[in-house]
Amino acid sequence: MKQIIAYIKPHKLENVMLALHKIEGLSGISVLEIRGCGRSRKTSSDFIFDADDFGLVTRLKLEIACQNNMVDQVVAAIQKSAHTGLRGDGKIYVLPVLDALRISTNEVGDTAV
């Protein structure tokens, strides 16, 4: 099992969700609204640090747990549908999942996902 974490621009959510819903067997997606900064943060000399937002931008964080054989398809769907060609399009990370447990049925491992 793998966990895919993707950071995308909020206006790309509809495209990404439509692409992910086309993937057969994908069991679920979590979407969180977050704020952060990366390489695309404001760095111009005339930038005045805003104490209200600390230079942070709003992004969406997607979390997806899936079977190993689905990872390439999920990553490709996110990459293609979130792409604008502009700086700050986001990032995708793929991490191993050691185990999973479905609380309602006590299923463990792949069947819990």
N, C-alpha and C positions, 0 to 999 in steps of 0.2 A: 504494500500500500504506500501511497505517496500523499503528501499534502501540497497543494499548489496555493501559493499566496501571490496575489497580483494587486498592484497599485495602479489605478487608472484615473483618468480625468472623469469627473462626474457626468459630463454631457455624453460620454461614450457608453454609459451603462446600458442603455436600451439596445445598442448594437451588440454589445458583449453578451447580454442575457439572451437575445434572440439566437446568437451563434451557439451558446452553451446549451440551450434547450433543444437544439437539433442533435445533440450527442446522445445516442441511445445508451441507456444504462447509467447515466450520471445521476447519482442519488441525491445530491443537494448542493446548495451554494449558500454561503453566508456573506452578507454585504454590510460593511461597517463604514460610516462616515468618519474620516480622520483628518487631522491637519498635520503637516510636516514640511520639511524643506530638504532639498537635495542639491545637486549640482546646478539646477536651474534657478536657485534662489537669487533674489535681487542683490546685485553686487556693485551697482553703479555708484560713482563717487557722490552723486547728488541725492542718494537714497538716505532718507532720515528714518532711523529705526523707529517703527511704530510700536509703542508699548502695548497696544491693544491686541495686535496679532503676532508680534515678534518676528515678522517676515515669513510667517507660515502660510501655506496654501492648502486649500481643501482638496482632498482626494478621496477616492473610495478604495477600500481594501476588500478584496474578495478572498474567501477561504474555501477551498474545495478539497475534500478527501476523495480519492478515487483509486481504482485498481491500477496496478503498474502498466497494464496494456492500454490504458486510456490516456496516459500522461501526455504523449506527443500530440494526440488529437485535441485535448483540452488546451494545452499551451498554444498550439497553432491557432485555435479558434479565438483565444483571447488576444494573441499578438496581432492577428489580422484585423479583428473588429475594433480594437482599441487604438490602432495606429492612425495618427494624423500627419506624421512626418515632421512635426514640430518638437522642439525641445520640451522635455517634461512629460512625454507620453506615458511614462510609468516604468514599472519593473515587474518581472515575474520570477518567483523563486520556487524551486521544487525541493521538498524535504522528505526524508523517510518518515514513515509512521510505524512505530514499533508495535502498537496494538490499538484496538478499538473495542469498545463495549457499548452495546445498545442497552440503555437503562431499562426500557419497558419490557424487553424480552430476555435479557441476559445473554444475548448472542455476542460472541467475541470474534475477533479477527476480521477476515474479509467479509463475512456474512453480516457483520454489524454495520458495515459501510453501505 
